């Protein structure tokens, strides 16, 4: 099983959106028995909460399931138990590297590293911008590219 963890700050806006979108893409490619998907936040403030209303609205509009998803805070073991740790922005990625220290963790990258033609490096935080549609577009493209990358790298 290849394990993929999406990481943002609160685990209520961006990373749950990426988790739900990526899981749907994985299912569409018939890989749900090979790729496991989860998300977590570096912060603790929203632990136990369902995705933010803005994220739910976008996912509903696109018919993407998010039932049962609840925010959780990342723990150190995640760094070594997940094969891919995909951060939404540079702060998240910096925190992952800091948590891992010198130990060899999973493959770490930012989601938009897989979308080099986009001038943005970070997925903007809609908790502050209110622009969930912009995030959805970036997440959808980023996840598609990430899935292609993982399929190639893992021979799936
Ligand atoms: P997210 O957005 O990292 O995309 O889930 C945020 C959600 C909550 C907070 C910050 C960002 N907060 O500070 O509570």
Backbone and ligand atoms as CSV (ligand in chain L), in Angstrom:
chain,resi,resn,atom,element,x,y,z
A,1,UNK,N,N,0.844,-1.209,0.000
A,1,UNK,CA,C,0.000,0.000,0.000
A,1,UNK,C,C,0.872,1.250,0.000
A,2,UNK,N,N,0.585,2.165,-0.908
A,2,UNK,CA,C,1.276,3.454,-0.924
A,2,UNK,C,C,0.421,4.429,-0.115
A,3,UNK,N,N,1.045,5.096,0.850
A,3,UNK,CA,C,0.276,5.976,1.739
A,3,UNK,C,C,0.620,7.444,1.487
A,4,UNK,N,N,-0.421,8.246,1.274
A,4,UNK,CA,C,-0.253,9.657,0.931
A,4,UNK,C,C,-0.944,10.520,1.989
A,5,UNK,N,N,-0.215,11.498,2.532
A,5,UNK,CA,C,-0.780,12.406,3.537
A,5,UNK,C,C,-0.679,13.845,3.042
A,6,UNK,N,N,-1.817,14.510,2.958
A,6,UNK,CA,C,-1.837,15.936,2.620
A,6,UNK,C,C,-1.794,16.736,3.918
A,7,UNK,N,N,-0.990,17.805,3.907
A,7,UNK,CA,C,-0.769,18.564,5.140
A,7,UNK,C,C,-0.993,20.063,4.906
A,8,UNK,N,N,-1.815,20.673,5.781
A,8,UNK,CA,C,-1.934,22.138,5.786
A,8,UNK,C,C,-1.860,22.614,7.230
A,9,UNK,N,N,-2.356,23.818,7.506
A,9,UNK,CA,C,-2.233,24.359,8.866
A,9,UNK,C,C,-3.366,23.867,9.772
A,10,UNK,N,N,-4.605,24.077,9.345
A,10,UNK,CA,C,-5.739,23.769,10.219
A,10,UNK,C,C,-6.390,22.422,9.967
A,11,UNK,N,N,-6.125,21.820,8.816
A,11,UNK,CA,C,-6.764,20.567,8.375
A,11,UNK,C,C,-8.291,20.703,8.293
A,12,UNK,N,N,-8.745,21.920,7.947
A,12,UNK,CA,C,-10.188,22.067,7.691
A,12,UNK,C,C,-10.472,22.623,6.294
A,13,UNK,N,N,-9.499,23.285,5.658
A,13,UNK,CA,C,-9.763,23.894,4.341
A,13,UNK,C,C,-9.031,23.165,3.210
A,14,UNK,N,N,-7.712,23.357,3.141
A,14,UNK,CA,C,-6.977,22.899,1.954
A,14,UNK,C,C,-6.674,21.408,1.949
A,15,UNK,N,N,-6.078,20.898,3.026
A,15,UNK,CA,C,-5.682,19.476,2.971
A,15,UNK,C,C,-6.876,18.515,2.952
A,16,UNK,N,N,-8.001,18.823,3.627
A,16,UNK,CA,C,-9.151,17.925,3.457
A,16,UNK,C,C,-9.701,17.963,2.029
A,17,UNK,N,N,-9.631,19.171,1.407
A,17,UNK,CA,C,-10.082,19.255,0.013
A,17,UNK,C,C,-9.190,18.368,-0.856
A,18,UNK,N,N,-7.884,18.457,-0.643
A,18,UNK,CA,C,-6.951,17.639,-1.426
A,18,UNK,C,C,-7.175,16.153,-1.149
A,19,UNK,N,N,-7.403,15.810,0.105
A,19,UNK,CA,C,-7.643,14.396,0.446
A,19,UNK,C,C,-8.846,13.853,-0.319
A,20,UNK,N,N,-9.954,14.606,-0.293
A,20,UNK,CA,C,-11.193,14.138,-0.933
A,20,UNK,C,C,-11.045,14.079,-2.455
A,21,UNK,N,N,-10.412,15.113,-3.033
A,21,UNK,CA,C,-10.236,15.164,-4.490
A,21,UNK,C,C,-9.308,14.036,-4.947
A,22,UNK,N,N,-8.207,13.856,-4.221
A,22,UNK,CA,C,-7.226,12.831,-4.601
A,22,UNK,C,C,-7.836,11.432,-4.468
A,23,UNK,N,N,-8.624,11.219,-3.389
A,23,UNK,CA,C,-9.243,9.895,-3.198
A,23,UNK,C,C,-10.169,9.579,-4.363
A,24,UNK,N,N,-10.906,10.599,-4.814
A,24,UNK,CA,C,-11.818,10.372,-5.953
A,24,UNK,C,C,-11.018,10.022,-7.216
A,25,UNK,N,N,-9.923,10.734,-7.438
A,25,UNK,CA,C,-9.099,10.454,-8.624
A,25,UNK,C,C,-8.506,9.048,-8.543
A,26,UNK,N,N,-8.088,8.659,-7.349
A,26,UNK,CA,C,-7.526,7.318,-7.132
A,26,UNK,C,C,-8.593,6.261,-7.446
A,27,UNK,N,N,-9.819,6.513,-6.993
A,27,UNK,CA,C,-10.929,5.572,-7.264
A,27,UNK,C,C,-11.227,5.513,-8.752
A,28,UNK,N,N,-11.200,6.670,-9.411
A,28,UNK,CA,C,-11.494,6.712,-10.848
A,28,UNK,C,C,-10.459,5.914,-11.641
A,29,UNK,N,N,-9.254,5.815,-11.113
A,29,UNK,CA,C,-8.213,5.045,-11.802
A,29,UNK,C,C,-8.132,3.615,-11.271
A,30,UNK,N,N,-9.081,3.242,-10.392
A,30,UNK,CA,C,-9.158,1.863,-9.896
A,30,UNK,C,C,-8.000,1.476,-8.995
A,31,UNK,N,N,-7.431,2.479,-8.299
A,31,UNK,CA,C,-6.244,2.224,-7.481
A,31,UNK,C,C,-6.525,2.273,-5.972
A,32,UNK,N,N,-7.814,2.225,-5.593
A,32,UNK,CA,C,-8.139,2.380,-4.170
A,32,UNK,C,C,-7.581,1.261,-3.299
A,33,UNK,N,N,-7.243,0.119,-3.899
A,33,UNK,CA,C,-6.622,-0.951,-3.107
A,33,UNK,C,C,-5.107,-0.799,-3.025
A,34,UNK,N,N,-4.557,0.179,-3.747
A,34,UNK,CA,C,-3.109,0.356,-3.778
A,34,UNK,C,C,-2.655,1.655,-3.117
A,35,UNK,N,N,-3.535,2.653,-3.097
A,35,UNK,CA,C,-3.150,3.966,-2.569
A,35,UNK,C,C,-4.125,4.388,-1.474
A,36,UNK,N,N,-3.561,4.692,-0.306
A,36,UNK,CA,C,-4.358,5.123,0.842
A,36,UNK,C,C,-4.143,6.627,1.032
A,37,UNK,N,N,-5.181,7.353,1.384
A,37,UNK,CA,C,-5.113,8.818,1.444
A,37,UNK,C,C,-5.591,9.324,2.802
A,38,UNK,N,N,-4.898,10.317,3.320
A,38,UNK,CA,C,-5.294,10.924,4.594
A,38,UNK,C,C,-4.847,12.390,4.558
A,39,UNK,N,N,-5.231,13.157,5.570
A,39,UNK,CA,C,-4.736,14.537,5.696
A,39,UNK,C,C,-4.604,14.882,7.165
A,40,UNK,N,N,-3.807,15.918,7.429
A,40,UNK,CA,C,-3.580,16.365,8.805
A,40,UNK,C,C,-3.149,17.825,8.778
A,41,UNK,N,N,-3.266,18.482,9.946
A,41,UNK,CA,C,-2.830,19.866,10.075
A,41,UNK,C,C,-1.638,19.964,11.009
A,42,UNK,N,N,-0.821,20.997,10.805
A,42,UNK,CA,C,0.289,21.191,11.733
A,42,UNK,C,C,-0.228,21.835,13.028
A,43,UNK,N,N,-1.376,22.533,12.962
A,43,UNK,CA,C,-1.969,23.167,14.140
A,43,UNK,C,C,-3.022,22.285,14.793
A,44,UNK,N,N,-3.373,22.644,16.022
A,44,UNK,CA,C,-4.291,21.800,16.796
A,44,UNK,C,C,-5.693,22.375,16.938
A,45,UNK,N,N,-5.896,23.616,16.488
A,45,UNK,CA,C,-7.107,24.378,16.842
A,45,UNK,C,C,-8.420,23.724,16.416
A,46,UNK,N,N,-8.420,22.982,15.332
A,46,UNK,CA,C,-9.693,22.488,14.779
A,46,UNK,C,C,-9.836,20.966,14.861
A,47,UNK,N,N,-9.018,20.348,15.699
A,47,UNK,CA,C,-9.045,18.888,15.832
A,47,UNK,C,C,-10.470,18.400,16.093
A,48,UNK,N,N,-10.896,17.405,15.341
A,48,UNK,CA,C,-12.221,16.810,15.525
A,48,UNK,C,C,-13.313,17.440,14.676
A,49,UNK,N,N,-13.000,18.585,14.037
A,49,UNK,CA,C,-14.021,19.279,13.239
A,49,UNK,C,C,-14.116,18.705,11.826
A,50,UNK,N,N,-15.312,18.813,11.264
A,50,UNK,CA,C,-15.529,18.467,9.846
A,50,UNK,C,C,-14.862,19.542,8.987
A,51,UNK,N,N,-14.683,19.289,7.685
A,51,UNK,CA,C,-14.118,20.322,6.820
A,51,UNK,C,C,-14.925,21.635,6.890
A,52,UNK,N,N,-14.237,22.727,6.649
A,52,UNK,CA,C,-14.814,24.085,6.634
A,52,UNK,C,C,-15.972,24.140,5.633
A,53,UNK,N,N,-16.957,24.983,5.935
A,53,UNK,CA,C,-18.134,25.095,5.072
A,53,UNK,C,C,-17.763,25.400,3.611
A,54,UNK,N,N,-16.757,26.243,3.418
A,54,UNK,CA,C,-16.336,26.585,2.055
A,54,UNK,C,C,-15.811,25.377,1.309
A,55,UNK,N,N,-15.069,24.528,1.997
A,55,UNK,CA,C,-14.552,23.299,1.390
A,55,UNK,C,C,-15.700,22.327,1.121
A,56,UNK,N,N,-16.647,22.244,2.062
A,56,UNK,CA,C,-17.795,21.334,1.873
A,56,UNK,C,C,-18.623,21.763,0.665
A,57,UNK,N,N,-18.832,23.062,0.532
A,57,UNK,CA,C,-19.640,23.566,-0.597
A,57,UNK,C,C,-19.009,23.201,-1.939
A,58,UNK,N,N,-17.706,23.399,-2.031
A,58,UNK,CA,C,-17.005,23.094,-3.292
A,58,UNK,C,C,-17.073,21.598,-3.579
A,59,UNK,N,N,-16.838,20.791,-2.549
A,59,UNK,CA,C,-16.849,19.334,-2.748
A,59,UNK,C,C,-18.256,18.866,-3.112
A,60,UNK,N,N,-19.283,19.434,-2.471
A,60,UNK,CA,C,-20.674,19.093,-2.811
A,60,UNK,C,C,-20.950,19.422,-4.271
A,61,UNK,N,N,-20.515,20.595,-4.688
A,61,UNK,CA,C,-20.772,21.045,-6.060
A,61,UNK,C,C,-20.149,20.089,-7.081
A,62,UNK,N,N,-19.019,19.496,-6.705
A,62,UNK,CA,C,-18.335,18.592,-7.629
A,62,UNK,C,C,-18.663,17.119,-7.356
A,63,UNK,N,N,-19.622,16.889,-6.433
A,63,UNK,CA,C,-20.049,15.513,-6.156
A,63,UNK,C,C,-18.947,14.655,-5.560
A,64,UNK,N,N,-18.112,15.271,-4.718
A,64,UNK,CA,C,-16.989,14.546,-4.113
A,64,UNK,C,C,-17.283,14.277,-2.635
A,65,UNK,N,N,-17.159,13.025,-2.245
A,65,UNK,CA,C,-17.502,12.574,-0.896
A,65,UNK,C,C,-16.468,13.022,0.149
A,66,UNK,N,N,-16.961,13.538,1.265
A,66,UNK,CA,C,-16.057,13.878,2.374
A,66,UNK,C,C,-16.633,13.359,3.689
A,67,UNK,N,N,-17.573,12.408,3.607
A,67,UNK,CA,C,-18.252,11.936,4.814
A,67,UNK,C,C,-17.248,11.318,5.786
A,68,UNK,N,N,-17.442,11.594,7.047
A,68,UNK,CA,C,-16.598,11.004,8.093
A,68,UNK,C,C,-15.259,11.687,8.283
A,69,UNK,N,N,-14.928,12.650,7.437
A,69,UNK,CA,C,-13.618,13.298,7.574
A,69,UNK,C,C,-13.628,14.255,8.770
A,70,UNK,N,N,-12.588,14.139,9.597
A,70,UNK,CA,C,-12.460,14.972,10.797
A,70,UNK,C,C,-11.026,15.455,10.901
A,71,UNK,N,N,-10.856,16.722,11.286
A,71,UNK,CA,C,-9.504,17.288,11.387
A,71,UNK,C,C,-8.683,16.589,12.471
A,72,UNK,N,N,-7.425,16.403,12.166
A,72,UNK,CA,C,-6.497,15.875,13.181
A,72,UNK,C,C,-5.170,16.605,13.044
A,73,UNK,N,N,-4.391,16.558,14.120
A,73,UNK,CA,C,-3.069,17.186,14.090
A,73,UNK,C,C,-2.037,16.135,13.719
A,74,UNK,N,N,-1.076,16.542,12.930
A,74,UNK,CA,C,-0.025,15.608,12.525
A,74,UNK,C,C,0.771,15.149,13.749
A,75,UNK,N,N,1.205,13.902,13.736
A,75,UNK,CA,C,2.084,13.383,14.799
A,75,UNK,C,C,3.378,12.897,14.142
A,76,UNK,N,N,4.407,12.800,14.942
A,76,UNK,CA,C,5.732,12.467,14.421
A,76,UNK,C,C,5.743,11.161,13.620
A,77,UNK,N,N,4.999,10.166,14.109
A,77,UNK,CA,C,4.978,8.873,13.407
A,77,UNK,C,C,4.511,9.006,11.964
A,78,UNK,N,N,3.631,10.004,11.694
A,78,UNK,CA,C,3.127,10.188,10.324
A,78,UNK,C,C,4.279,10.345,9.329
A,79,UNK,N,N,5.335,11.013,9.781
A,79,UNK,CA,C,6.450,11.320,8.876
A,79,UNK,C,C,7.144,10.065,8.366
A,80,UNK,N,N,7.035,9.009,9.160
A,80,UNK,CA,C,7.748,7.779,8.815
A,80,UNK,C,C,6.796,6.692,8.319
A,81,UNK,N,N,5.505,6.887,8.590
A,81,UNK,CA,C,4.515,5.879,8.177
A,81,UNK,C,C,3.904,6.192,6.819
A,82,UNK,N,N,3.954,7.475,6.410
A,82,UNK,CA,C,3.433,7.827,5.086
A,82,UNK,C,C,4.576,7.874,4.082
A,83,UNK,N,N,4.287,7.427,2.871
A,83,UNK,CA,C,5.302,7.411,1.806
A,83,UNK,C,C,5.441,8.784,1.157
A,84,UNK,N,N,4.317,9.532,1.118
A,84,UNK,CA,C,4.315,10.861,0.499
A,84,UNK,C,C,3.634,11.834,1.458
A,85,UNK,N,N,4.346,12.907,1.785
A,85,UNK,CA,C,3.796,13.958,2.646
A,85,UNK,C,C,3.733,15.220,1.791
A,86,UNK,N,N,2.519,15.623,1.445
A,86,UNK,CA,C,2.335,16.691,0.466
A,86,UNK,C,C,1.780,17.932,1.158
A,87,UNK,N,N,2.637,18.947,1.245
A,87,UNK,CA,C,2.308,20.173,1.968
A,87,UNK,C,C,1.625,21.172,1.041
A,88,UNK,N,N,0.774,21.996,1.636
A,88,UNK,CA,C,0.078,23.009,0.838
A,88,UNK,C,C,0.919,24.277,0.656
A,89,UNK,N,N,1.796,24.559,1.625
A,89,UNK,CA,C,2.622,25.763,1.468
A,89,UNK,C,C,3.994,25.574,2.122
A,90,UNK,N,N,4.819,26.597,1.965
A,90,UNK,CA,C,6.207,26.518,2.429
A,90,UNK,C,C,6.294,26.385,3.953
A,91,UNK,N,N,5.370,27.027,4.656
A,91,UNK,CA,C,5.374,26.914,6.126
A,91,UNK,C,C,5.111,25.466,6.541
A,92,UNK,N,N,4.106,24.865,5.932
A,92,UNK,CA,C,3.775,23.471,6.251
A,92,UNK,C,C,4.976,22.576,5.976
A,93,UNK,N,N,5.607,22.781,4.813
A,93,UNK,CA,C,6.743,21.942,4.433
A,93,UNK,C,C,7.909,22.132,5.398
A,94,UNK,N,N,8.153,23.393,5.782
A,94,UNK,CA,C,9.220,23.678,6.744
A,94,UNK,C,C,8.964,22.962,8.063
A,95,UNK,N,N,7.706,22.964,8.495
A,95,UNK,CA,C,7.362,22.277,9.743
A,95,UNK,C,C,7.578,20.774,9.632
A,96,UNK,N,N,7.262,20.204,8.489
A,96,UNK,CA,C,7.477,18.764,8.295
A,96,UNK,C,C,8.966,18.434,8.388
A,97,UNK,N,N,9.785,19.246,7.712
A,97,UNK,CA,C,11.235,19.004,7.755
A,97,UNK,C,C,11.769,19.132,9.181
A,98,UNK,N,N,11.262,20.130,9.886
A,98,UNK,CA,C,11.702,20.355,11.268
A,98,UNK,C,C,11.337,19.147,12.149
A,99,UNK,N,N,10.105,18.644,11.970
A,99,UNK,CA,C,9.645,17.501,12.776
A,99,UNK,C,C,10.468,16.253,12.480
A,100,UNK,N,N,10.856,16.093,11.212
A,100,UNK,CA,C,11.592,14.884,10.819
A,100,UNK,C,C,13.032,14.943,11.310
A,101,UNK,N,N,13.579,16.139,11.435
A,101,UNK,CA,C,14.973,16.267,11.858
A,101,UNK,C,C,15.883,15.564,10.863
A,102,UNK,N,N,16.803,14.782,11.387
A,102,UNK,CA,C,17.763,14.125,10.499
A,102,UNK,C,C,17.305,12.728,10.092
A,103,UNK,N,N,16.185,12.274,10.670
A,103,UNK,CA,C,15.701,10.927,10.331
A,103,UNK,C,C,15.078,10.913,8.933
A,104,UNK,N,N,15.224,9.780,8.258
A,104,UNK,CA,C,14.708,9.676,6.885
A,104,UNK,C,C,13.192,9.479,6.902
A,105,UNK,N,N,12.487,10.503,6.446
A,105,UNK,CA,C,11.018,10.460,6.430
A,105,UNK,C,C,10.525,10.112,5.028
A,106,UNK,N,N,9.210,10.133,4.845
A,106,UNK,CA,C,8.628,9.918,3.521
A,106,UNK,C,C,9.023,11.031,2.560
A,107,UNK,N,N,8.627,10.865,1.316
A,107,UNK,CA,C,8.913,11.861,0.276
A,107,UNK,C,C,8.112,13.124,0.564
A,108,UNK,N,N,8.809,14.253,0.716
A,108,UNK,CA,C,8.112,15.500,1.045
A,108,UNK,C,C,8.184,16.485,-0.102
A,109,UNK,N,N,7.049,17.115,-0.386
A,109,UNK,CA,C,7.012,18.142,-1.434
A,109,UNK,C,C,5.818,19.050,-1.178
A,110,UNK,N,N,5.799,20.170,-1.910
A,110,UNK,CA,C,4.600,21.011,-1.916
A,110,UNK,C,C,3.734,20.565,-3.089
A,111,UNK,N,N,2.427,20.683,-2.922
A,111,UNK,CA,C,1.521,20.240,-3.987
A,111,UNK,C,C,1.838,20.943,-5.310
A,112,UNK,N,N,2.142,22.246,-5.231
A,112,UNK,CA,C,2.341,22.987,-6.477
A,112,UNK,C,C,3.720,22.758,-7.095
A,113,UNK,N,N,4.578,21.972,-6.421
A,113,UNK,CA,C,5.819,21.529,-7.081
A,113,UNK,C,C,5.463,20.696,-8.313
A,114,UNK,N,N,4.258,20.103,-8.291
A,114,UNK,CA,C,3.833,19.251,-9.404
A,114,UNK,C,C,3.121,20.045,-10.493
A,115,UNK,N,N,3.000,21.359,-10.266
A,115,UNK,CA,C,2.368,22.236,-11.267
A,115,UNK,C,C,3.349,23.360,-11.597
A,116,UNK,N,N,4.476,23.022,-12.235
A,116,UNK,CA,C,5.549,24.015,-12.405
A,116,UNK,C,C,5.151,25.206,-13.274
A,117,UNK,N,N,4.146,25.028,-14.127
A,117,UNK,CA,C,3.762,26.145,-15.010
A,117,UNK,C,C,2.965,27.216,-14.257
A,118,UNK,N,N,2.476,26.888,-13.077
A,118,UNK,CA,C,1.774,27.891,-12.285
A,118,UNK,C,C,2.812,28.700,-11.514
A,119,UNK,N,N,2.676,30.015,-11.558
A,119,UNK,CA,C,3.687,30.876,-10.927
A,119,UNK,C,C,3.639,30.783,-9.404
A,120,UNK,N,N,2.497,30.349,-8.864
A,120,UNK,CA,C,2.401,30.229,-7.405
A,120,UNK,C,C,3.127,28.970,-6.923
A,121,UNK,N,N,3.766,29.095,-5.767
A,121,UNK,CA,C,4.414,27.911,-5.171
A,121,UNK,C,C,3.558,27.344,-4.053
A,122,UNK,N,N,2.730,28.206,-3.465
A,122,UNK,CA,C,1.912,27.818,-2.318
A,122,UNK,C,C,0.427,27.863,-2.678
A,123,UNK,N,N,-0.327,26.911,-2.169
A,123,UNK,CA,C,-1.788,26.982,-2.301
A,123,UNK,C,C,-2.263,28.046,-1.313
A,124,UNK,N,N,-2.889,29.130,-1.795
A,124,UNK,CA,C,-3.319,30.202,-0.884
A,124,UNK,C,C,-4.307,29.659,0.139
A,125,UNK,N,N,-4.270,30.236,1.348
A,125,UNK,CA,C,-5.122,29.729,2.422
A,125,UNK,C,C,-6.496,30.391,2.369
A,126,UNK,N,N,-7.541,29.639,2.019
A,126,UNK,CA,C,-8.875,30.246,1.874
A,126,UNK,C,C,-9.508,30.603,3.218
A,127,UNK,N,N,-8.912,30.118,4.303
A,127,UNK,CA,C,-9.378,30.522,5.637
A,127,UNK,C,C,-9.237,32.037,5.760
A,128,UNK,N,N,-8.233,32.579,5.074
A,128,UNK,CA,C,-7.992,34.019,5.102
A,128,UNK,C,C,-8.477,34.717,3.839
A,129,UNK,N,N,-8.336,34.058,2.665
A,129,UNK,CA,C,-8.713,34.727,1.409
A,129,UNK,C,C,-10.199,34.566,1.100
A,130,UNK,N,N,-10.828,33.515,1.604
A,130,UNK,CA,C,-12.226,33.229,1.287
A,130,UNK,C,C,-12.420,32.626,-0.094
A,131,UNK,N,N,-11.326,32.462,-0.862
A,131,UNK,CA,C,-11.446,31.988,-2.255
A,131,UNK,C,C,-11.236,30.470,-2.346
A,132,UNK,N,N,-12.302,29.742,-2.118
A,132,UNK,CA,C,-12.224,28.280,-2.141
A,132,UNK,C,C,-12.175,27.745,-3.568
A,133,UNK,N,N,-12.761,28.491,-4.501
A,133,UNK,CA,C,-12.763,28.043,-5.909
A,133,UNK,C,C,-11.335,28.021,-6.461
A,134,UNK,N,N,-10.568,29.065,-6.149
A,134,UNK,CA,C,-9.167,29.133,-6.575
A,134,UNK,C,C,-8.409,27.910,-6.030
A,135,UNK,N,N,-8.660,27.584,-4.780
A,135,UNK,CA,C,-7.988,26.444,-4.150
A,135,UNK,C,C,-8.388,25.146,-4.848
A,136,UNK,N,N,-9.679,25.029,-5.167
A,136,UNK,CA,C,-10.136,23.799,-5.824
A,136,UNK,C,C,-9.412,23.586,-7.159
A,137,UNK,N,N,-9.292,24.647,-7.938
A,137,UNK,CA,C,-8.634,24.525,-9.250
A,137,UNK,C,C,-7.194,24.058,-9.080
A,138,UNK,N,N,-6.485,24.659,-8.127
A,138,UNK,CA,C,-5.084,24.290,-7.887
A,138,UNK,C,C,-4.974,22.856,-7.373
A,139,UNK,N,N,-5.874,22.508,-6.455
A,139,UNK,CA,C,-5.842,21.181,-5.837
A,139,UNK,C,C,-6.154,20.108,-6.893
A,140,UNK,N,N,-7.128,20.384,-7.735
A,140,UNK,CA,C,-7.508,19.390,-8.738
A,140,UNK,C,C,-6.341,19.096,-9.696
A,141,UNK,N,N,-5.715,20.163,-10.185
A,141,UNK,CA,C,-4.583,19.983,-11.099
A,141,UNK,C,C,-3.404,19.345,-10.367
A,142,UNK,N,N,-3.099,19.864,-9.177
A,142,UNK,CA,C,-1.968,19.336,-8.408
A,142,UNK,C,C,-2.135,17.852,-8.110
A,143,UNK,N,N,-3.338,17.456,-7.717
A,143,UNK,CA,C,-3.590,16.045,-7.364
A,143,UNK,C,C,-3.460,15.136,-8.593
A,144,UNK,N,N,-3.941,15.619,-9.726
A,144,UNK,CA,C,-3.841,14.830,-10.959
A,144,UNK,C,C,-2.373,14.549,-11.291
A,145,UNK,N,N,-1.575,15.606,-11.194
A,145,UNK,CA,C,-0.141,15.483,-11.485
A,145,UNK,C,C,0.554,14.593,-10.462
A,146,UNK,N,N,0.169,14.773,-9.205
A,146,UNK,CA,C,0.759,13.962,-8.133
A,146,UNK,C,C,0.459,12.484,-8.377
A,147,UNK,N,N,-0.766,12.180,-8.761
A,147,UNK,CA,C,-1.139,10.789,-8.995
A,147,UNK,C,C,-0.309,10.201,-10.143
A,148,UNK,N,N,-0.124,10.976,-11.191
A,148,UNK,CA,C,0.694,10.498,-12.319
A,148,UNK,C,C,2.134,10.247,-11.844
A,149,UNK,N,N,2.642,11.151,-11.022
A,149,UNK,CA,C,4.012,11.036,-10.484
A,149,UNK,C,C,4.153,9.769,-9.644
A,150,UNK,N,N,3.173,9.545,-8.772
A,150,UNK,CA,C,3.241,8.367,-7.879
A,150,UNK,C,C,3.105,7.079,-8.695
A,151,UNK,N,N,2.228,7.080,-9.673
A,151,UNK,CA,C,2.050,5.876,-10.501
A,151,UNK,C,C,3.367,5.502,-11.188
A,152,UNK,N,N,4.028,6.529,-11.718
A,152,UNK,CA,C,5.308,6.330,-12.424
A,152,UNK,C,C,6.368,5.829,-11.429
A,153,UNK,N,N,6.467,6.498,-10.292
A,153,UNK,CA,C,7.526,6.207,-9.317
A,153,UNK,C,C,7.323,4.861,-8.655
A,154,UNK,N,N,6.053,4.456,-8.470
A,154,UNK,CA,C,5.751,3.211,-7.777
A,154,UNK,C,C,5.462,2.073,-8.744
A,155,UNK,N,N,5.454,2.382,-10.036
A,155,UNK,CA,C,5.145,1.349,-11.026
A,155,UNK,C,C,3.713,0.846,-10.932
A,156,UNK,N,N,2.776,1.754,-10.661
A,156,UNK,CA,C,1.356,1.361,-10.531
A,156,UNK,C,C,0.585,1.613,-11.822
L,1,LIG,P1,P,-6.190,25.295,6.314
L,1,LIG,O1,O,-6.760,26.745,6.714
L,1,LIG,O2,O,-4.761,25.261,6.820
L,1,LIG,O3,O,-6.247,25.272,4.836
L,1,LIG,O4,O,-7.089,24.295,6.981
L,1,LIG,C1,C,-6.719,27.227,8.029
L,1,LIG,C2,C,-7.692,26.877,8.924
L,1,LIG,C3,C,-7.668,27.383,10.211
L,1,LIG,C4,C,-6.665,28.254,10.591
L,1,LIG,C5,C,-5.677,28.600,9.701
L,1,LIG,C6,C,-5.706,28.084,8.420
L,1,LIG,N1,N,-6.642,28.802,11.921
L,1,LIG,O5,O,-5.738,29.595,12.206
L,1,LIG,O6,O,-7.508,28.459,12.727
